[in-house]
Amino acid sequence: MPRFMISASALMLVSACATTAEFDPIDPNAFVAATAVDDDYDLPVEIVERTVALPLPGQMKAIASAPPAPRLSPTQAIREGREGALIEPSVDGYVNAIQIYPYTEGALYRLYASPGQVSDIALQPGEELVSVSAGDTVRWVVGDTNSGSGATARAHVLVKPVSSGIRTNLMIATNRRTYHLELESVSGGYMAALSWRYPADELAGLTARNDRAIAREAGSIERGLTLEGLNFDYRMSGDNPAWKPVRVFDDGRQVFIQMPDSIIATDLPPLFVVGDDGDAELVNYRIRGNYYVVDRLFRAAELRLGERNQTVVRITRVQRRVGLAAIFGS
């Protein structure tokens, strides 16, 4: 009985050596470590800009000449310009007790205050206050403070009138923008706080997020892949060009061919699938970053470059080994 076991073990070792000798030695430097990527990230969104129709020269038509507008005096022009730039509070603009205005360069924002009450003007988080200037510093008390710390630090400008029925203006300069406010003291009510939202910053942030999402999408080959379900039993033979794939694997329905990073600076070789009869035919595939993604499985394929004296790298899927066959060969 012991002889039989020793003979069987020797036979297994001999067969293992004979089988593994058929494969080329594996270069450890050819392997690139696989890293898991978190799938929970923002997807790109489409930013649509509203179109504004512009009159073309051929579309313009002569109109009857209108009487010239009456010439305004400088005082009237200033009054109308100021009234046109003035933005009043609205019910829809309130979030709890805070009136939120959309920020626009050059707009004039109204703040209603009352004697004995403090109105808070909250700036954008992270915005640094440079200076505050009020037209009437005798009947209006103006101060500033800060809340939060670090990235959430926020500057506040506090205003309080000493009597009702008075008006003044306020200019706030920061490291990002300038605010112009029209202050009016009333006895019937006051605004506890006002702040702004910044459409230009929101658009810039959305554009930056899109750029990051698009770059992340370009750097990943497919979502939902699990390392446990991947098959790396592929071997490469033939020529050894600079664009030789780094690794080949599949997930049971798609084949992924990872090309070296330098592939961007070289011509992309087309991929041919070799059938059972030995004939090669072009196959549809997509390029994601430096990956070829083939939406089908194959037993053999070839990357070919050139017309005469072609450079050929052959990719062959080998039988997946399990159990003792994975250790000693099949």
Secondary structure as UniProt FT lines:
FT   HELIX           2..20
FT   TURN            21..22
FT   HELIX           28..30
FT   HELIX           57..59
FT   HELIX           74..85
FT   STRAND          86..87
FT   TURN            92..93
FT   STRAND          94..95
FT   TURN            96..97
FT   STRAND          98..102
FT   TURN            105..106
FT   STRAND          108..113
FT   TURN            115..116
FT   STRAND          119..122
FT   TURN            125..126
FT   STRAND          129..134
FT   STRAND          140..147
FT   HELIX           150..152
FT   STRAND          154..161
FT   STRAND          167..174
FT   STRAND          178..185
FT   STRAND          193..197
FT   HELIX           199..219
FT   HELIX           227..229
FT   STRAND          234..238
FT   TURN            242..243
FT   STRAND          247..250
FT   STRAND          255..258
FT   HELIX           261..265
FT   STRAND          271..274
FT   TURN            276..277
FT   STRAND          280..282
FT   STRAND          285..288
FT   TURN            289..290
FT   STRAND          291..294
FT   STRAND          300..305
FT   STRAND          311..317
FT   HELIX           324..328
//
